[in-house]
Amino acid sequence: MANSLNSSYFYGMDTVYNWGNRSYFTFFSEFNRPWNGIGVIEALIYIVIFLISVVANILIIIRVLRVRQLKTVTNCFIANLAMADLLFSSGCPFIAVVRITGTWVLGGFFCHIIIYLEFVCMFAVIWTMTVISIERFFCIVKPNCCRISLTMAIVIVILIWVIAFAGFLPMATFFNIYAFPFGNDTIQICTLVWPSNTTVQVSIVFVSCLVLVGFIVPLALMTHNYYRVFRTFWISRQTIIKKECSSSQPTVNMAVQPAASTLRSHSSKLVSHNMKVRSLRSLRVIRILVLLVLLFFLMWLPIFIAFIVIQYDGAYEYHQMHSWMLITSSYFAFANTCVNPFVYVFINERFRITINFCRKTSKEQPKADEIASFSASANIDRSVCTTSLTPAFCSKLL
């Protein structure tokens, strides 16, 4: 016999892992809600996120595959990020169904596979973003230290997925369906129950490793890498400004004072204009770098807090966590799959140029001279990374 503790917890006997009487968190299921329309609203939010993510990320993948000029190391990682985002957001429709029904109606197979794949894709998304920051760090800050070839980039992508699939196998094993009587009905939930162990709390160990490897380490790496990129950019910018200021003082003969005055005035205006343009580019680069780290922190922090609270809440029998809290935090993580294409791709000028051609007929390809002209001005190949950095060049890289 089972009793409900709140709308997100059941209390009953565990005969699978010999826990005895214990509580079960419902995760995506929720029962006894004050208004059934809440589930419909939650489902609509999931569907909107899913549709935006599908359109944006499929567009990115298609462009990388079809346009030869986009087959670079950075864009290899961006394409993998788009693929991981697409697969991660594919869980939204399934969760939407469960939010409407209030009970898990998708069967045992999907209980195992959906949750498992969500964790796998989440890891792939986060570490692909981290690898992009590492690749940018070596390209801009230490161009002669380590060069990542396209083959090496593909190997890194494969490694990310292999580690993700192997590391989250416990999710596929220990997420199971449990049925509980509730009034005249029976409610099924897909929940996580770890094996009983008197020596160590397996759930606490797992969630601690998850938060460390899935959030803290990537956040630290991204913050360090983008700070160093910004610092390199800023030093280069200051050097260029000093050179422009020193070169703007023309040496002229006293006999030609009127001409010298005109030349000095024109030179001063030109330098002022150049500095204004560079300042705008500086602000753009700074905004992008801050945005990359800030978005990662804000959009992934809630779901990791939810993971921590769920484990500690159940382990110490507090039972204060509610399913809607997990759902709300998941919105931020899923919304990240819609944001990434704009942050990592549409700010990339090379991508913006090629995506504009999508407005033409589907069979029409970018003109060779247009692509070549752009490639000459915004190339991010390793050979270019070894040149001296300028604010304009850095802005193309990001």
C-alpha positions as a LaTeX table, in Angstrom:
\begin{tabular}{lrrr}
\hline
Residue & $x$ (\AA) & $y$ (\AA) & $z$ (\AA) \\
\hline
Met1 & 0.00 & 0.00 & 0.00 \\
Ala2 & 1.31 & 3.46 & $-0.88$ \\
Asn3 & 0.50 & 6.89 & 0.50 \\
Ser4 & 1.03 & 10.27 & $-1.13$ \\
Leu5 & 3.20 & 12.71 & 0.82 \\
Asn6 & 2.52 & 15.63 & $-1.54$ \\
Ser7 & 1.78 & 16.05 & $-5.24$ \\
Ser8 & 5.31 & 14.89 & $-6.11$ \\
Tyr9 & 6.09 & 12.13 & $-3.60$ \\
Phe10 & 4.71 & 8.68 & $-2.92$ \\
Tyr11 & 5.57 & 6.57 & 0.10 \\
Gly12 & 5.63 & 2.78 & $-0.21$ \\
Met13 & 7.49 & $-0.51$ & 0.13 \\
Asp14 & 10.51 & $-1.16$ & $-2.09$ \\
Thr15 & 10.94 & $-4.83$ & $-2.94$ \\
Val16 & 13.43 & $-4.38$ & $-5.79$ \\
Tyr17 & 16.48 & $-2.97$ & $-3.99$ \\
Asn18 & 15.44 & $-3.89$ & $-0.41$ \\
Trp19 & 15.04 & $-0.35$ & 0.84 \\
Gly20 & 11.93 & $-1.24$ & 2.81 \\
Asn21 & 9.48 & 1.63 & 3.23 \\
Arg22 & 10.76 & 4.65 & 1.36 \\
Ser23 & 9.67 & 7.73 & $-0.56$ \\
Tyr24 & 9.58 & 8.02 & $-4.36$ \\
Phe25 & 9.94 & 11.32 & $-6.19$ \\
Thr26 & 7.67 & 11.52 & $-9.24$ \\
Phe27 & 10.09 & 13.55 & $-11.43$ \\
Phe28 & 8.01 & 14.49 & $-14.52$ \\
Ser29 & 4.68 & 13.14 & $-13.24$ \\
Glu30 & 2.48 & 15.13 & $-10.89$ \\
Phe31 & $-0.89$ & 14.31 & $-9.40$ \\
Asn32 & $-3.67$ & 15.98 & $-7.39$ \\
Arg33 & $-3.08$ & 19.36 & $-9.02$ \\
Pro34 & $-5.42$ & 22.25 & $-8.22$ \\
Trp35 & $-6.06$ & 22.96 & $-11.91$ \\
Asn36 & $-5.51$ & 20.54 & $-14.80$ \\
Gly37 & $-4.91$ & 23.43 & $-17.19$ \\
Ile38 & $-1.49$ & 23.96 & $-15.64$ \\
Gly39 & $-0.27$ & 20.77 & $-17.33$ \\
Val40 & $-1.49$ & 22.03 & $-20.72$ \\
Ile41 & 0.36 & 25.33 & $-20.31$ \\
Glu42 & 3.54 & 23.50 & $-19.29$ \\
Ala43 & 3.20 & 21.21 & $-22.32$ \\
Leu44 & 2.77 & 24.18 & $-24.68$ \\
Ile45 & 5.97 & 25.75 & $-23.38$ \\
Tyr46 & 7.83 & 22.50 & $-24.07$ \\
Ile47 & 6.40 & 22.29 & $-27.60$ \\
Val48 & 7.35 & 25.89 & $-28.43$ \\
Ile49 & 10.91 & 25.30 & $-27.21$ \\
Phe50 & 11.08 & 22.07 & $-29.21$ \\
Leu51 & 9.90 & 23.66 & $-32.48$ \\
Ile52 & 12.30 & 26.61 & $-32.25$ \\
Ser53 & 15.19 & 24.30 & $-31.42$ \\
Val54 & 14.42 & 21.95 & $-34.31$ \\
Val55 & 14.22 & 24.72 & $-36.92$ \\
Ala56 & 17.32 & 26.60 & $-35.73$ \\
Asn57 & 19.59 & 23.59 & $-35.22$ \\
Ile58 & 18.58 & 21.73 & $-38.39$ \\
Leu59 & 19.34 & 24.89 & $-40.36$ \\
Ile60 & 22.83 & 24.99 & $-38.87$ \\
Ile61 & 23.54 & 21.31 & $-39.55$ \\
Ile62 & 22.37 & 21.60 & $-43.16$ \\
Arg63 & 24.54 & 24.64 & $-43.84$ \\
Val64 & 27.67 & 22.98 & $-42.43$ \\
Leu65 & 27.08 & 19.85 & $-44.52$ \\
Arg66 & 26.25 & 21.67 & $-47.76$ \\
Val67 & 28.71 & 24.59 & $-47.80$ \\
Arg68 & 32.32 & 23.53 & $-48.21$ \\
Gln69 & 33.67 & 26.82 & $-46.84$ \\
Leu70 & 32.01 & 26.06 & $-43.48$ \\
Lys71 & 33.91 & 22.81 & $-42.95$ \\
Thr72 & 36.35 & 24.17 & $-40.37$ \\
Val73 & 37.39 & 22.98 & $-36.92$ \\
Thr74 & 35.23 & 25.51 & $-35.10$ \\
Asn75 & 32.21 & 24.74 & $-37.25$ \\
Cys76 & 32.73 & 21.01 & $-36.70$ \\
Phe77 & 32.17 & 21.67 & $-33.00$ \\
Ile78 & 29.27 & 24.01 & $-33.75$ \\
Ala79 & 27.61 & 21.32 & $-35.90$ \\
Asn80 & 28.04 & 18.81 & $-33.08$ \\
Leu81 & 26.56 & 21.33 & $-30.65$ \\
Ala82 & 23.57 & 21.74 & $-32.97$ \\
Met83 & 23.14 & 17.97 & $-33.18$ \\
Ala84 & 23.35 & 17.58 & $-29.39$ \\
Asp85 & 20.91 & 20.46 & $-28.91$ \\
Leu86 & 18.50 & 18.88 & $-31.38$ \\
Leu87 & 18.60 & 15.49 & $-29.66$ \\
Phe88 & 18.36 & 17.04 & $-26.21$ \\
Ser89 & 15.27 & 19.06 & $-27.13$ \\
Ser90 & 13.64 & 15.95 & $-28.68$ \\
Gly91 & 12.71 & 14.92 & $-25.14$ \\
Cys92 & 10.35 & 17.90 & $-24.83$ \\
Pro93 & 7.31 & 16.31 & $-26.55$ \\
Phe94 & 7.54 & 13.21 & $-24.32$ \\
Ile95 & 7.72 & 15.28 & $-21.15$ \\
Ala96 & 4.83 & 17.40 & $-22.45$ \\
Val97 & 2.65 & 14.29 & $-22.71$ \\
Val98 & 3.45 & 13.30 & $-19.11$ \\
Arg99 & 2.68 & 16.81 & $-17.83$ \\
Ile100 & $-0.77$ & 16.66 & $-19.43$ \\
Thr101 & $-1.65$ & 13.13 & $-18.26$ \\
Gly102 & $-0.05$ & 13.50 & $-14.82$ \\
Thr103 & 1.04 & 9.86 & $-14.96$ \\
Trp104 & 3.74 & 8.05 & $-16.94$ \\
Val105 & 1.92 & 6.59 & $-19.95$ \\
Leu106 & 4.94 & 6.00 & $-22.19$ \\
Gly107 & 5.87 & 2.53 & $-20.94$ \\
Gly108 & 8.97 & 0.99 & $-19.40$ \\
Phe109 & 11.23 & 1.22 & $-22.45$ \\
Phe110 & 10.82 & 4.99 & $-22.77$ \\
Cys111 & 11.28 & 5.38 & $-19.01$ \\
His112 & 14.75 & 3.88 & $-19.43$ \\
Ile113 & 15.75 & 5.37 & $-22.75$ \\
Ile114 & 14.36 & 8.94 & $-22.64$ \\
Ile115 & 15.89 & 9.90 & $-19.31$ \\
Tyr116 & 19.15 & 8.23 & $-20.29$ \\
Leu117 & 19.39 & 10.04 & $-23.63$ \\
Glu118 & 18.51 & 13.35 & $-22.00$ \\
Phe119 & 21.47 & 13.05 & $-19.65$ \\
Val120 & 23.75 & 11.92 & $-22.49$ \\
Cys121 & 22.77 & 14.84 & $-24.72$ \\
Met122 & 23.01 & 17.28 & $-21.82$ \\
Phe123 & 26.61 & 16.19 & $-21.23$ \\
Ala124 & 27.37 & 16.43 & $-24.97$ \\
Val125 & 25.91 & 19.95 & $-25.17$ \\
Ile126 & 27.82 & 21.23 & $-22.15$ \\
Trp127 & 31.17 & 19.72 & $-23.09$ \\
Thr128 & 30.90 & 20.77 & $-26.73$ \\
Met129 & 30.47 & 24.37 & $-25.54$ \\
Thr130 & 33.48 & 23.83 & $-23.29$ \\
Val131 & 35.59 & 22.41 & $-26.13$ \\
Ile132 & 34.66 & 25.39 & $-28.32$ \\
Ser133 & 36.05 & 27.69 & $-25.63$ \\
Ile134 & 39.23 & 25.58 & $-25.41$ \\
Glu135 & 39.67 & 25.66 & $-29.19$ \\
Arg136 & 39.20 & 29.45 & $-29.24$ \\
Phe137 & 41.73 & 29.78 & $-26.41$ \\
Phe138 & 44.45 & 27.90 & $-28.29$ \\
Cys139 & 43.66 & 29.60 & $-31.59$ \\
Ile140 & 43.80 & 33.15 & $-30.24$ \\
Val141 & 45.90 & 33.08 & $-27.07$ \\
Lys142 & 48.40 & 30.31 & $-27.88$ \\
Pro143 & 48.32 & 29.84 & $-31.67$ \\
Asn144 & 51.73 & 28.14 & $-31.78$ \\
Cys145 & 51.11 & 25.81 & $-28.84$ \\
Cys146 & 48.46 & 23.41 & $-30.08$ \\
Arg147 & 46.79 & 23.13 & $-33.45$ \\
Ile148 & 43.57 & 21.14 & $-33.66$ \\
Ser149 & 43.09 & 19.59 & $-37.07$ \\
Leu150 & 39.70 & 18.70 & $-38.50$ \\
Thr151 & 40.47 & 15.01 & $-37.91$ \\
Met152 & 41.37 & 15.70 & $-34.29$ \\
Ala153 & 38.16 & 17.70 & $-33.88$ \\
Ile154 & 36.11 & 14.73 & $-35.13$ \\
Val155 & 37.94 & 12.44 & $-32.67$ \\
Ile156 & 37.17 & 14.86 & $-29.82$ \\
Val157 & 33.49 & 14.89 & $-30.80$ \\
Ile158 & 33.38 & 11.08 & $-30.83$ \\
Leu159 & 35.09 & 10.95 & $-27.42$ \\
Ile160 & 32.52 & 13.33 & $-25.94$ \\
Trp161 & 29.67 & 11.06 & $-27.06$ \\
Val162 & 31.40 & 7.83 & $-25.99$ \\
Ile163 & 32.08 & 9.19 & $-22.49$ \\
Ala164 & 28.51 & 10.47 & $-22.24$ \\
Phe165 & 26.93 & 7.17 & $-23.31$ \\
Ala166 & 29.17 & 5.19 & $-20.94$ \\
Gly167 & 28.99 & 7.56 & $-17.99$ \\
Phe168 & 25.22 & 7.74 & $-17.81$ \\
Leu169 & 24.45 & 4.03 & $-18.15$ \\
Pro170 & 23.25 & 4.04 & $-14.50$ \\
Met171 & 20.41 & 6.32 & $-15.59$ \\
Ala172 & 19.20 & 3.70 & $-18.07$ \\
Thr173 & 19.47 & 1.01 & $-15.40$ \\
Phe174 & 17.99 & 2.60 & $-12.30$ \\
Phe175 & 15.16 & 4.67 & $-13.77$ \\
Asn176 & 12.14 & 2.36 & $-13.57$ \\
Ile177 & 8.35 & 2.50 & $-13.52$ \\
Tyr178 & 6.56 & 2.22 & $-10.19$ \\
Ala179 & 2.78 & 2.08 & $-9.80$ \\
Phe180 & 0.90 & 3.49 & $-6.81$ \\
Pro181 & $-2.83$ & 3.42 & $-5.99$ \\
Phe182 & $-4.31$ & 6.87 & $-5.68$ \\
Gly183 & $-8.03$ & 7.01 & $-4.89$ \\
Asn184 & $-9.82$ & 4.94 & $-7.50$ \\
Asp185 & $-6.92$ & 5.25 & $-9.95$ \\
Thr186 & $-3.40$ & 3.93 & $-10.26$ \\
Ile187 & $-0.62$ & 6.41 & $-10.95$ \\
Gln188 & 2.57 & 5.31 & $-12.67$ \\
Ile189 & 5.78 & 7.25 & $-12.24$ \\
Cys190 & 9.18 & 6.92 & $-13.89$ \\
Thr191 & 11.54 & 7.46 & $-11.00$ \\
Leu192 & 15.13 & 6.89 & $-9.96$ \\
Val193 & 15.86 & 4.33 & $-7.23$ \\
Trp194 & 19.49 & 3.55 & $-6.46$ \\
Pro195 & 20.62 & 0.19 & $-5.02$ \\
Ser196 & 20.67 & 0.00 & $-1.24$ \\
Asn197 & 24.15 & 0.43 & 0.19 \\
Thr198 & 24.86 & 0.79 & 3.90 \\
Thr199 & 28.44 & 1.96 & 3.30 \\
Val200 & 27.94 & 4.90 & 0.96 \\
Gln201 & 25.03 & 6.94 & $-0.39$ \\
Val202 & 25.29 & 6.08 & $-4.09$ \\
Ser203 & 22.85 & 8.82 & $-5.07$ \\
Ile204 & 24.88 & 11.51 & $-3.28$ \\
Val205 & 28.13 & 10.32 & $-4.88$ \\
Phe206 & 26.57 & 10.28 & $-8.35$ \\
Val207 & 24.95 & 13.70 & $-8.14$ \\
Ser208 & 28.16 & 15.19 & $-6.70$ \\
Cys209 & 30.16 & 13.84 & $-9.67$ \\
Leu210 & 27.42 & 15.03 & $-12.03$ \\
Val211 & 27.52 & 18.60 & $-10.72$ \\
Leu212 & 31.32 & 18.67 & $-10.68$ \\
Val213 & 31.90 & 17.26 & $-14.18$ \\
Gly214 & 28.74 & 18.62 & $-15.78$ \\
Phe215 & 28.71 & 22.15 & $-14.42$ \\
Ile216 & 31.54 & 23.34 & $-12.16$ \\
Val217 & 34.48 & 22.17 & $-14.32$ \\
Pro218 & 32.95 & 23.37 & $-17.64$ \\
Leu219 & 32.04 & 26.73 & $-16.08$ \\
Ala220 & 35.58 & 27.16 & $-14.73$ \\
Leu221 & 37.15 & 26.26 & $-18.09$ \\
Met222 & 34.86 & 28.54 & $-20.08$ \\
Thr223 & 35.42 & 31.44 & $-17.69$ \\
His224 & 39.20 & 31.00 & $-17.84$ \\
Asn225 & 39.37 & 30.55 & $-21.62$ \\
Tyr226 & 37.14 & 33.48 & $-22.54$ \\
Tyr227 & 38.83 & 35.72 & $-19.98$ \\
Arg228 & 42.19 & 34.96 & $-21.59$ \\
Val229 & 40.73 & 35.59 & $-25.05$ \\
Phe230 & 39.36 & 38.92 & $-23.84$ \\
Arg231 & 42.68 & 39.84 & $-22.23$ \\
Thr232 & 44.61 & 39.03 & $-25.42$ \\
Phe233 & 42.15 & 41.05 & $-27.45$ \\
Trp234 & 42.30 & 44.00 & $-25.06$ \\
Ile235 & 46.11 & 44.16 & $-25.02$ \\
Ser236 & 46.17 & 44.03 & $-28.83$ \\
Arg237 & 43.57 & 46.78 & $-29.00$ \\
Gln238 & 45.55 & 49.09 & $-26.70$ \\
Thr239 & 48.71 & 48.51 & $-28.75$ \\
Ile240 & 46.93 & 49.42 & $-31.99$ \\
Ile241 & 45.41 & 52.58 & $-30.48$ \\
Lys242 & 48.85 & 53.76 & $-29.34$ \\
Lys243 & 50.30 & 53.14 & $-32.81$ \\
Glu244 & 47.46 & 55.05 & $-34.47$ \\
Cys245 & 47.84 & 57.98 & $-32.10$ \\
Ser246 & 51.60 & 58.18 & $-32.67$ \\
Ser247 & 51.24 & 57.90 & $-36.45$ \\
Ser248 & 48.62 & 60.64 & $-36.56$ \\
Gln249 & 51.18 & 63.39 & $-35.84$ \\
Pro250 & 52.54 & 64.35 & $-39.30$ \\
Thr251 & 55.94 & 66.10 & $-39.53$ \\
Val252 & 55.75 & 69.07 & $-41.91$ \\
Asn253 & 57.84 & 72.13 & $-42.93$ \\
Met254 & 56.96 & 75.44 & $-41.25$ \\
Ala255 & 56.62 & 77.02 & $-44.71$ \\
Val256 & 53.48 & 75.10 & $-45.45$ \\
Gln257 & 51.47 & 75.87 & $-42.29$ \\
Pro258 & 48.02 & 76.06 & $-43.98$ \\
Ala259 & 48.49 & 72.69 & $-45.65$ \\
Ala260 & 49.86 & 71.20 & $-42.44$ \\
Ser261 & 46.87 & 72.46 & $-40.48$ \\
Thr262 & 44.47 & 70.91 & $-42.98$ \\
Leu263 & 46.38 & 67.64 & $-42.99$ \\
Arg264 & 46.50 & 67.54 & $-39.18$ \\
Ser265 & 42.76 & 68.21 & $-38.95$ \\
His266 & 41.96 & 65.49 & $-41.49$ \\
Ser267 & 44.29 & 63.03 & $-39.75$ \\
Ser268 & 42.75 & 63.80 & $-36.37$ \\
Lys269 & 39.25 & 63.15 & $-37.69$ \\
Leu270 & 40.38 & 59.90 & $-39.30$ \\
Val271 & 41.98 & 58.66 & $-36.08$ \\
Ser272 & 38.90 & 59.68 & $-34.11$ \\
His273 & 36.69 & 57.75 & $-36.53$ \\
Asn274 & 38.94 & 54.68 & $-36.39$ \\
Met275 & 38.99 & 54.73 & $-32.60$ \\
Lys276 & 35.21 & 55.02 & $-32.50$ \\
Val277 & 34.84 & 52.03 & $-34.82$ \\
Arg278 & 37.30 & 50.00 & $-32.76$ \\
Ser279 & 35.49 & 50.96 & $-29.55$ \\
Leu280 & 32.23 & 49.67 & $-30.98$ \\
Arg281 & 33.96 & 46.44 & $-32.00$ \\
Ser282 & 35.48 & 46.22 & $-28.53$ \\
Leu283 & 32.08 & 46.50 & $-26.92$ \\
Arg284 & 30.74 & 43.83 & $-29.26$ \\
Val285 & 33.50 & 41.37 & $-28.40$ \\
Ile286 & 33.16 & 42.08 & $-24.67$ \\
Arg287 & 29.40 & 41.56 & $-24.84$ \\
Ile288 & 29.83 & 38.25 & $-26.66$ \\
Leu289 & 32.42 & 36.91 & $-24.21$ \\
Val290 & 30.37 & 37.92 & $-21.17$ \\
Leu291 & 27.21 & 36.58 & $-22.80$ \\
Leu292 & 28.73 & 33.15 & $-23.47$ \\
Val293 & 29.69 & 32.62 & $-19.82$ \\
Leu294 & 26.62 & 34.30 & $-18.36$ \\
Leu295 & 24.16 & 32.31 & $-20.46$ \\
Phe296 & 25.84 & 29.04 & $-19.56$ \\
Phe297 & 25.71 & 29.92 & $-15.86$ \\
Leu298 & 22.11 & 31.16 & $-15.80$ \\
Met299 & 20.56 & 28.52 & $-18.05$ \\
Trp300 & 22.24 & 25.43 & $-16.57$ \\
Leu301 & 22.50 & 26.36 & $-12.89$ \\
Pro302 & 18.76 & 25.82 & $-12.11$ \\
Ile303 & 18.66 & 22.21 & $-13.39$ \\
Phe304 & 21.79 & 21.26 & $-11.45$ \\
Ile305 & 20.37 & 22.84 & $-8.30$ \\
Ala306 & 17.23 & 20.76 & $-8.89$ \\
Phe307 & 19.33 & 17.57 & $-9.20$ \\
Ile308 & 21.04 & 18.33 & $-5.89$ \\
Val309 & 17.81 & 19.16 & $-4.07$ \\
Ile310 & 16.03 & 16.04 & $-5.36$ \\
Gln311 & 18.75 & 13.73 & $-4.07$ \\
Tyr312 & 19.21 & 15.39 & $-0.68$ \\
Asp313 & 15.47 & 15.96 & $-0.25$ \\
Gly314 & 14.73 & 12.27 & $-0.73$ \\
Ala315 & 17.79 & 10.94 & 1.09 \\
Tyr316 & 17.04 & 12.90 & 4.27 \\
Glu317 & 13.23 & 12.58 & 4.03 \\
Tyr318 & 12.53 & 16.32 & 3.84 \\
His319 & 10.02 & 15.97 & 0.96 \\
Gln320 & 9.92 & 19.68 & 0.17 \\
Met321 & 10.80 & 19.31 & $-3.52$ \\
His322 & 7.96 & 19.50 & $-6.05$ \\
Ser323 & 7.82 & 18.27 & $-9.62$ \\
Trp324 & 6.94 & 21.74 & $-10.94$ \\
Met325 & 10.28 & 23.00 & $-9.58$ \\
Leu326 & 12.12 & 20.43 & $-11.70$ \\
Ile327 & 9.96 & 21.35 & $-14.69$ \\
Thr328 & 10.65 & 25.07 & $-14.27$ \\
Ser329 & 14.40 & 24.49 & $-14.03$ \\
Ser330 & 14.30 & 22.24 & $-17.09$ \\
Tyr331 & 12.78 & 25.07 & $-19.16$ \\
Phe332 & 16.04 & 27.00 & $-18.83$ \\
Ala333 & 18.15 & 24.00 & $-19.89$ \\
Phe334 & 15.91 & 23.21 & $-22.86$ \\
Ala335 & 15.72 & 26.89 & $-23.85$ \\
Asn336 & 19.50 & 26.83 & $-24.10$ \\
Thr337 & 19.08 & 24.65 & $-27.20$ \\
Cys338 & 17.24 & 27.56 & $-28.83$ \\
Val339 & 19.74 & 30.17 & $-27.69$ \\
Asn340 & 22.92 & 28.35 & $-28.76$ \\
Pro341 & 22.29 & 28.70 & $-32.53$ \\
Phe342 & 22.04 & 32.47 & $-32.14$ \\
Val343 & 24.98 & 32.83 & $-29.77$ \\
Tyr344 & 27.43 & 30.42 & $-31.41$ \\
Val345 & 26.32 & 30.70 & $-35.02$ \\
Phe346 & 24.40 & 33.80 & $-35.98$ \\
Ile347 & 27.07 & 36.02 & $-34.39$ \\
Asn348 & 29.57 & 34.18 & $-36.60$ \\
Glu349 & 29.73 & 36.34 & $-39.73$ \\
Arg350 & 30.71 & 33.43 & $-41.96$ \\
Phe351 & 27.46 & 31.68 & $-41.00$ \\
Arg352 & 25.36 & 34.80 & $-41.39$ \\
Ile353 & 26.56 & 35.22 & $-44.95$ \\
Thr354 & 25.71 & 31.66 & $-45.95$ \\
Ile355 & 22.40 & 31.57 & $-44.08$ \\
Asn356 & 21.25 & 34.62 & $-46.01$ \\
Phe357 & 21.36 & 32.46 & $-49.12$ \\
Cys358 & 18.61 & 30.29 & $-47.61$ \\
Arg359 & 16.22 & 33.06 & $-48.54$ \\
Lys360 & 16.91 & 32.27 & $-52.18$ \\
Thr361 & 15.70 & 29.14 & $-53.92$ \\
Ser362 & 16.64 & 25.90 & $-52.18$ \\
Lys363 & 18.72 & 24.80 & $-55.18$ \\
Glu364 & 20.70 & 28.03 & $-55.48$ \\
Gln365 & 24.18 & 27.94 & $-53.98$ \\
Pro366 & 26.28 & 30.90 & $-52.80$ \\
Lys367 & 28.31 & 32.46 & $-55.57$ \\
Ala368 & 31.94 & 31.48 & $-55.48$ \\
Asp369 & 33.19 & 35.04 & $-55.62$ \\
Glu370 & 30.93 & 36.09 & $-52.74$ \\
Ile371 & 32.09 & 33.25 & $-50.53$ \\
Ala372 & 35.72 & 33.76 & $-51.53$ \\
Ser373 & 35.49 & 37.47 & $-50.83$ \\
Phe374 & 34.10 & 36.85 & $-47.38$ \\
Ser375 & 36.53 & 34.05 & $-46.62$ \\
Ala376 & 39.40 & 36.42 & $-47.30$ \\
Ser377 & 38.10 & 38.89 & $-44.72$ \\
Ala378 & 36.81 & 36.51 & $-42.04$ \\
Asn379 & 38.93 & 33.40 & $-42.33$ \\
Ile380 & 39.40 & 31.52 & $-39.05$ \\
Asp381 & 41.87 & 28.97 & $-40.31$ \\
Arg382 & 44.82 & 28.12 & $-38.08$ \\
Ser383 & 47.29 & 29.84 & $-40.37$ \\
Val384 & 45.48 & 33.12 & $-39.85$ \\
Cys385 & 45.47 & 32.65 & $-36.08$ \\
Thr386 & 49.24 & 32.97 & $-36.03$ \\
Thr387 & 49.06 & 36.54 & $-37.32$ \\
Ser388 & 48.95 & 39.58 & $-35.06$ \\
Leu389 & 45.56 & 40.09 & $-33.48$ \\
Thr390 & 43.41 & 43.11 & $-34.11$ \\
Pro391 & 40.02 & 43.98 & $-32.64$ \\
Ala392 & 38.42 & 43.45 & $-36.04$ \\
Phe393 & 40.08 & 40.07 & $-36.41$ \\
Cys394 & 39.04 & 39.00 & $-32.92$ \\
Ser395 & 35.47 & 40.02 & $-33.59$ \\
Lys396 & 35.42 & 37.73 & $-36.62$ \\
Leu397 & 36.67 & 34.84 & $-34.54$ \\
Leu398 & 33.84 & 34.98 & $-32.02$ \\
\hline
\end{tabular}
